[in-house]
Amino acid sequence: MKKIIEKSSFLRSLTAFWTVVVFVAIGWDFLKDNTFREFVFPLVVIYVALLAIYAGDKEFERWCSSHRSTHPGEVFVGLWTVLVFGIMILDFIMKKPYEISGEVVSAYIAVLSILAITRRSKSLYAKHRRRK
C-alpha cells in the first residue's frame, strides 16, 4: 500500500512540476511574441502524455480499490482555462502580434478530455460499488 501512495505522490508531483514548466513556457512565448513556439511544442506533448499517465494510474488505483487521495482534475482545467483565456484577453487588449499555437489549444482540449474521461470512470465506479 505504501508503494502505491508513494508512486501516486511522485506522479502527482511530477505532473504539478510539468504544469508549472509548461505554463511558464507558454507565458514566456506570449511575452516574446511566439519566439519560443518550437520550444513550447515538445513541452506540451510531454505534459499531456504525463497528465494522461497520471490520470490513468489514478483511475486504475480507484478500480483496484487502492485509491485514497482526492486531487480533483478540475484544478488543472481551471488553471488551463485561466491561462488560455487570460492570454486571449491580454492579446486582444495589448494588440500583440502573438498567435496562440495549435499545440496550446490542443493541450487545453486534452486536459478537458482527460477530466471528462476520469469523471465518467469515477461515476461508473460509484455505480459499481453500490451494486456490491
PATI-935542 format. One record per atom (N, C-alpha, C): x, y, z. Coordinates in steps of 0.2 Angstrom, whole numbers, plus 5000, padded with zeros to 4 digits. Layout:
<node <X,Y,Z>>
...
//
This chain:
<node <5004,4994,5000>>
<node <5000,5000,5000>>
<node <5004,5006,5000>>
<node <5010,5006,5004>>
<node <5014,5012,5004>>
<node <5017,5014,4997>>
<node <5019,5008,4994>>
<node <5022,5009,4987>>
<node <5017,5013,4982>>
<node <5011,5011,4983>>
<node <5006,5014,4979>>
<node <5005,5021,4980>>
<node <5005,5023,4987>>
<node <5004,5030,4989>>
<node <5010,5034,4986>>
<node <5016,5031,4987>>
<node <5022,5034,4985>>
<node <5023,5036,4978>>
<node <5020,5031,4974>>
<node <5020,5031,4966>>
<node <5015,5037,4964>>
<node <5009,5037,4967>>
<node <5004,5042,4966>>
<node <5007,5049,4968>>
<node <5010,5049,4973>>
<node <5013,5056,4976>>
<node <5018,5058,4971>>
<node <5022,5053,4969>>
<node <5028,5055,4964>>
<node <5025,5058,4957>>
<node <5020,5054,4955>>
<node <5017,5056,4948>>
<node <5013,5063,4949>>
<node <5010,5064,4955>>
<node <5006,5070,4956>>
<node <5011,5076,4956>>
<node <5017,5075,4960>>
<node <5022,5080,4960>>
<node <5025,5081,4953>>
<node <5026,5076,4949>>
<node <5029,5077,4943>>
<node <5025,5081,4938>>
<node <5018,5079,4939>>
<node <5013,5082,4934>>
<node <5013,5090,4936>>
<node <5013,5091,4943>>
<node <5012,5098,4945>>
<node <5019,5102,4943>>
<node <5024,5099,4943>>
<node <5031,5102,4941>>
<node <5030,5104,4933>>
<node <5028,5099,4929>>
<node <5027,5100,4922>>
<node <5022,5105,4920>>
<node <5017,5105,4925>>
<node <5011,5111,4924>>
<node <5015,5117,4924>>
<node <5019,5118,4929>>
<node <5022,5125,4930>>
<node <5027,5126,4924>>
<node <5031,5121,4922>>
<node <5036,5122,4917>>
<node <5032,5124,4910>>
<node <5027,5121,4909>>
<node <5023,5122,4903>>
<node <5020,5129,4903>>
<node <5017,5131,4909>>
<node <5014,5137,4909>>
<node <5019,5143,4909>>
<node <5025,5142,4912>>
<node <5030,5147,4911>>
<node <5032,5148,4904>>
<node <5033,5142,4900>>
<node <5035,5142,4893>>
<node <5030,5146,4889>>
<node <5023,5144,4890>>
<node <5018,5147,4886>>
<node <5018,5155,4888>>
<node <5018,5157,4894>>
<node <5019,5164,4896>>
<node <5024,5167,4893>>
<node <5030,5164,4893>>
<node <5036,5167,4890>>
<node <5035,5168,4883>>
<node <5032,5163,4879>>
<node <5031,5163,4872>>
<node <5026,5169,4871>>
<node <5021,5170,4875>>
<node <5017,5175,4874>>
<node <5020,5182,4875>>
<node <5024,5183,4880>>
<node <5028,5189,4881>>
<node <5033,5191,4875>>
<node <5036,5186,4872>>
<node <5041,5186,4867>>
<node <5038,5185,4860>>
<node <5031,5186,4859>>
<node <5028,5185,4853>>
<node <5029,5179,4849>>
<node <5028,5174,4851>>
<node <5029,5167,4848>>
<node <5037,5166,4846>>
<node <5041,5169,4849>>
<node <5048,5167,4848>>
<node <5050,5160,4850>>
<node <5047,5157,4855>>
<node <5049,5151,4858>>
<node <5043,5146,4856>>
<node <5040,5147,4851>>
<node <5035,5142,4849>>
<node <5037,5135,4848>>
<node <5043,5134,4845>>
<node <5046,5127,4844>>
<node <5048,5124,4850>>
<node <5049,5128,4855>>
<node <5051,5126,4862>>
<node <5045,5123,4866>>
<node <5040,5127,4865>>
<node <5033,5125,4868>>
<node <5030,5118,4866>>
<node <5031,5117,4859>>
<node <5028,5111,4857>>
<node <5030,5104,4860>>
<node <5037,5103,4861>>
<node <5039,5097,4864>>
<node <5037,5097,4872>>
<node <5037,5103,4875>>
<node <5035,5103,4882>>
<node <5027,5101,4883>>
<node <5023,5104,4878>>
<node <5016,5102,4879>>
<node <5015,5095,4877>>
<node <5018,5092,4873>>
<node <5017,5085,4871>>
<node <5019,5081,4877>>
<node <5025,5082,4881>>
<node <5027,5079,4887>>
<node <5022,5079,4892>>
<node <5019,5086,4893>>
<node <5015,5087,4898>>
<node <5008,5083,4897>>
<node <5005,5083,4891>>
<node <4999,5080,4890>>
<node <5000,5072,4891>>
<node <5006,5069,4889>>
<node <5007,5062,4890>>
<node <5007,5061,4897>>
<node <5011,5065,4901>>
<node <5012,5064,4908>>
<node <5005,5064,4912>>
<node <5001,5069,4910>>
<node <4995,5070,4913>>
<node <4990,5064,4912>>
<node <4990,5062,4906>>
<node <4986,5056,4904>>
<node <4989,5050,4908>>
<node <4995,5049,4909>>
<node <4998,5043,4913>>
<node <4996,5044,4920>>
<node <4996,5050,4923>>
<node <4994,5051,4930>>
<node <4987,5050,4931>>
<node <4983,5052,4926>>
<node <4975,5051,4927>>
<node <4974,5044,4926>>
<node <4977,5041,4921>>
<node <4976,5034,4920>>
<node <4978,5029,4926>>
<node <4983,5031,4929>>
<node <4986,5027,4935>>
<node <4981,5028,4941>>
<node <4979,5035,4942>>
<node <4974,5036,4947>>
<node <4967,5032,4946>>
<node <4965,5032,4940>>
<node <4959,5028,4939>>
<node <4960,5021,4940>>
<node <4966,5018,4938>>
<node <4967,5011,4939>>
<node <4967,5009,4946>>
<node <4970,5014,4950>>
<node <4970,5013,4958>>
<node <4963,5013,4960>>
<node <4959,5018,4958>>
<node <4952,5018,4960>>
<node <4949,5011,4959>>
<node <4949,5008,4953>>
<node <4946,5002,4951>>
<node <4949,4996,4955>>
<node <4955,4997,4957>>
<node <4958,4991,4961>>
<node <4957,4993,4969>>
<node <4953,4997,4970>>
<node <4951,4999,4977>>
<node <4957,5001,4981>>
<node <4962,5004,4978>>
<node <4968,5007,4982>>
<node <4969,5014,4982>>
<node <4964,5017,4978>>
<node <4964,5025,4978>>
<node <4962,5028,4984>>
<node <4966,5032,4987>>
<node <4964,5035,4993>>
<node <4964,5043,4993>>
<node <4968,5046,4989>>
<node <4969,5053,4989>>
<node <4963,5057,4985>>
<node <4962,5063,4986>>
<node <4957,5067,4982>>
<node <4961,5073,4980>>
<node <4963,5073,4973>>
<node <4966,5078,4970>>
<node <4962,5080,4964>>
<node <4957,5084,4964>>
<node <4952,5085,4958>>
<node <4955,5087,4952>>
<node <4954,5084,4946>>
<node <4956,5087,4940>>
<node <4953,5093,4938>>
<node <4948,5095,4941>>
<node <4945,5102,4940>>
<node <4950,5108,4941>>
<node <4955,5106,4945>>
<node <4960,5111,4947>>
<node <4964,5112,4940>>
<node <4966,5107,4937>>
<node <4970,5108,4931>>
<node <4966,5111,4925>>
<node <4960,5109,4925>>
<node <4955,5113,4920>>
<node <4955,5120,4921>>
<node <4954,5122,4928>>
<node <4953,5129,4930>>
<node <4959,5133,4928>>
<node <4965,5130,4929>>
<node <4972,5133,4928>>
<node <4972,5134,4920>>
<node <4971,5129,4917>>
<node <4972,5130,4909>>
<node <4967,5135,4906>>
<node <4961,5135,4909>>
<node <4956,5140,4907>>
<node <4958,5147,4908>>
<node <4961,5148,4914>>
<node <4963,5155,4916>>
<node <4969,5156,4911>>
<node <4973,5152,4910>>
<node <4979,5153,4906>>
<node <4977,5155,4899>>
<node <4973,5150,4896>>
<node <4971,5151,4889>>
<node <4967,5158,4888>>
<node <4962,5159,4892>>
<node <4958,5165,4891>>
<node <4961,5171,4893>>
<node <4966,5170,4898>>
<node <4970,5176,4900>>
<node <4974,5178,4895>>
<node <4977,5174,4891>>
<node <4982,5175,4885>>
<node <4977,5178,4880>>
<node <4972,5176,4878>>
<node <4967,5178,4873>>
<node <4965,5186,4875>>
<node <4963,5187,4881>>
<node <4961,5193,4883>>
<node <4967,5198,4883>>
<node <4973,5196,4886>>
<node <4978,5201,4886>>
<node <4981,5202,4879>>
<node <4980,5197,4874>>
<node <4982,5198,4867>>
<node <4978,5203,4864>>
<node <4971,5203,4865>>
<node <4967,5207,4862>>
<node <4968,5215,4865>>
<node <4969,5215,4872>>
<node <4970,5222,4875>>
<node <4976,5225,4873>>
<node <4982,5221,4873>>
<node <4988,5223,4871>>
<node <4990,5224,4864>>
<node <4985,5221,4859>>
<node <4986,5221,4852>>
<node <4993,5219,4850>>
<node <4995,5213,4853>>
<node <5001,5210,4852>>
<node <5001,5206,4845>>
<node <5007,5205,4842>>
<node <5007,5201,4836>>
<node <5007,5193,4838>>
<node <5006,5191,4844>>
<node <5006,5184,4846>>
<node <5000,5181,4843>>
<node <5001,5174,4841>>
<node <4996,5170,4839>>
<node <4996,5164,4844>>
<node <4991,5162,4847>>
<node <4991,5156,4851>>
<node <4992,5150,4847>>
<node <4996,5146,4849>>
<node <4998,5140,4845>>
<node <4993,5134,4845>>
<node <4992,5131,4840>>
<node <4988,5125,4840>>
<node <4989,5120,4845>>
<node <4996,5119,4847>>
<node <4998,5115,4852>>
<node <4995,5117,4859>>
<node <4995,5123,4860>>
<node <4992,5125,4867>>
<node <4984,5124,4867>>
<node <4981,5125,4861>>
<node <4974,5124,4861>>
<node <4972,5117,4862>>
<node <4977,5113,4858>>
<node <4976,5105,4859>>
<node <4977,5103,4866>>
<node <4982,5106,4869>>
<node <4983,5104,4876>>
<node <4977,5105,4880>>
<node <4974,5111,4879>>
<node <4968,5113,4883>>
<node <4963,5108,4882>>
<node <4962,5106,4876>>
<node <4956,5101,4874>>
<node <4958,5094,4877>>
<node <4964,5092,4877>>
<node <4966,5086,4880>>
<node <4965,5086,4888>>
<node <4967,5092,4891>>
<node <4965,5092,4898>>
<node <4958,5091,4899>>
<node <4954,5095,4896>>
<node <4947,5094,4896>>
<node <4944,5087,4895>>
<node <4947,5084,4890>>
<node <4945,5077,4888>>
<node <4947,5072,4894>>
<node <4953,5073,4897>>
<node <4955,5068,4902>>
<node <4951,5069,4908>>
<node <4949,5075,4910>>
<node <4944,5076,4915>>
<node <4938,5073,4914>>
<node <4935,5074,4908>>
<node <4929,5071,4906>>
<node <4929,5063,4907>>
<node <4934,5060,4905>>
<node <4935,5053,4905>>
<node <4936,5051,4912>>
<node <4940,5054,4916>>
<node <4941,5052,4923>>
<node <4934,5053,4927>>
<node <4930,5058,4926>>
<node <4924,5059,4929>>
<node <4919,5054,4927>>
<node <4919,5052,4921>>
<node <4915,5046,4919>>
<node <4917,5040,4923>>
<node <4923,5038,4923>>
<node <4926,5032,4926>>
<node <4924,5032,4934>>
<node <4925,5038,4937>>
<node <4923,5039,4944>>
<node <4915,5037,4945>>
<node <4911,5040,4940>>
<node <4904,5039,4941>>
<node <4902,5031,4940>>
<node <4906,5028,4935>>
<node <4905,5021,4934>>
<node <4907,5017,4940>>
<node <4912,5019,4943>>
<node <4915,5015,4949>>
<node <4910,5016,4955>>
<node <4907,5022,4956>>
<node <4902,5023,4961>>
<node <4896,5019,4960>>
<node <4894,5018,4954>>
<node <4888,5013,4952>>
<node <4890,5006,4954>>
<node <4896,5004,4952>>
<node <4899,4998,4953>>
<node <4899,4996,4960>>
<node <4901,5001,4964>>
<node <4902,5000,4971>>
<node <4895,4999,4975>>
<node <4890,5003,4972>>
<node <4883,5002,4975>>
<node <4880,4996,4974>>
<node <4882,4993,4968>>
<node <4879,4986,4967>>
<node <4882,4980,4971>>
<node <4887,4981,4974>>
<node <4891,4976,4978>>
<node <4887,4975,4984>>
//
